[in-house]
Amino acid sequence: MAKIITFAQQKGGAGKTTTLVQLAVAWRDAGNSVALVDLDPQGSLARWAGMRDDLNCRTSSDWKASGDIRAAAREADFVLVDCPGNADILLRATIRDSDLVIAPCQPSIMDIWALDPVIDMATREKTQMRVVLNRVPPTGGAEAQARNAIETDLLNAALGNRVVFQQAFAQGRSASELQPRSKAATEVTALAEELTPLLR
């Protein structure tokens, strides 16, 4: 039975789509079939997938979303859903149908505050959720401060503020495909390995 993983965060620029595509490739490379659903009107995930021929991406919205997610679930082991930022009926319904919610969060107080609506939704819908720190600077103590401030389930693995993530995205690739031996690739592997047991 397919596992549905929704990527949600209220604050723009948190790295939802970037995190999603890294994990999509990592899970595919681990031998899983992966399908993508883009609910974000910006359509960044669909454009990224359109540069490839190995990951199917449906664009959807509003009343069609639930049916499109179910259709994707009939074709893949993992369905990764990119949600719009608004905390609305669509996001709530998607979280309700999900097995896991992943909330990327930059290590800043504004991003941490923006987690609250998603945390509340996941709690109300009884859907497990994990926060992943993203765009973590290499120095300055921001990661430690964020870890102290976040009170919900926070992953040990984190993604650094690395140029290769954006370079790869612009080419329809992942960091592990563009630079397989990079720190970015190592971080993605660690993130996928920490999340995978939650989907069994």
N, C-alpha and C positions, 0 to 999 in steps of 0.2 A: 504494500500500500504506500502510495506516494506521501512524502512529508512536505508540508507547505511551510515555507519560511518567509516571513514578511519583514521587510526593512522599513522602519518608520522612525521619524524624528521631526519635531515641530520646526526647528530652526534650519533655515536654508544654509547650505554650505557645510553641513556636518559630515558629508561624505557617504551618504546612503548608497548612491549608485556606484561609486568607486569601490566601496567595500563589497557590495553585491557581486560585481563582476569578478573581483579577485577570488571570491569564494566559489563562484560558478565554475571557473576554470579549475580551481583546486579540487573541487568535488568531482568534476568530470574526469580529471586526470587520475583520480583515485578509483575510477571504474564505475562511477554512478552515471546514470542518464539524468540530464539536467534540462529543465524547461524554464523559460523566463516569461514573466508577465509585467508589463509596464503600465501602471495606473497613473503615472505622473504626467500631467499635461505637457510638461517640457519635452518629454519623449527622449531623454538622453540615453536611456537603456536600449530602447529600440534602435536608435541610430548607431550605437556601439555594436549591437548584435547584427545590424545590417551590413557591417563591414566584415562579417565572418560567414562561414557556411556550415558551422558545426553546432550552433546553439539556436534553437527556435525561440523567438520572442513574439508574444501576442501583445498588441496594444489594446487597452480596454478602459472602460470608465463606467461609473454610475451603475445602472441596473444590469449591465452586461458583465460586470466584473466577476461576480460569483460563478456564473456559468463558464466564463473563460478560464477561471482558475481551476474549476473542476475538470474541464476539457484537458487542460495542460497536465493535470494530475493523472489522467488516464494514459499519458504518454511517457512519463518520466518517474524516476525515483525521487528526485528533489524538484520542487517548484519554488523558484525564488521570485518574490513579488516586490516591486519597487512602488511604494505608496507616495501619494502627494503629501505635502507637509501639513495640510489642514487637518485638525482634529474634528472630523465630521462623520456623517453616517457611513460613508464608504470605508473610511479607515476602521471604524468600529466593526463593521461587518467582516472586513478582511481579517482583522485580528481574531474575531470569533471563529473563523474557519481555519485558522493557522495552528500548526503544531509548535511553532517557535517564533517569537518576535525578536529581532536584532535591532538595537538602537545605537547606531554610531554616534559618538559624542566627542567633540573637541574638548581639550582640557581647559575650558574657560567657564566662569560662573554663569554666563548667559546661556551657554549650551547645556550646562547641567540643569539650570532652571527649566529649560525647554523640554527636558525629559518628562516632567510631571504629568502632562496630559496622556502621553503614551503609556507611562507606568500605570496610571489610573485605569485606562482602558484595558490593558492586559490583565490587571488584577480583577477587574469586574467580570471579564470574559473567561477568567481562569485559564489563561494561556501563558505558558512559561515564557519568560523574557530574559534577555541578557543584554547588557550594555558593553560596547567595545570602544575603548578610547582610540581616537583616530587623529591623524595629523599631530602626533605628539612631538614637541620639539626635543632636540637631543640634550639640551641643558636647561637649567633654570628652575627645576623643581616643580614644574607645572603638573607633571604626571602624578607625583606624590600628593600634591594638594588636591587634585581631582579625585584620586582614590579615597582620600579622607572625606571628601564632600559627598560622594555618590553613595546613597544608602540602599540601593537595590542591587540585584545580582550583577556584579561587574566581573568581566572576564580577566584572567591573568594576562592573556595575550593582548597585544596592542599593536597598532600600525603607526609607524613614524611619519613625520612630515618629509616625505621623500619625493623628489621630482619625478622619479621613474613611474610612479602611479599615474600621474597625469600624462606623461609621455606615452605610456602604453595605452591608456584610454583613448587618446587621440588617434591611435593607429588601429583601434578595434582589437587590442590585445590586452593581456594582463602583465603585471610586473614579472611574474615567473616565466612568461614566454619571452619577454623582451630582454630580461637580465636574470637568467636562471640561478646564478650564484650570488645574487645581491642580498643585502640585508632585508630589502623589501620582500623578496621571495621567501626568505626564511621566516619573516613575520607572518606572512599569509599562511604558510604551512602550519605554523604553530596555532594560528587562529582556527584553521579548519580542523586540526586535530583536537582542539579543546571543545569545539562545537559538535563534532560528529557523534560522540556518545549520547548527547541529548536527543538525537534523532532516531535512536534505535528503539 
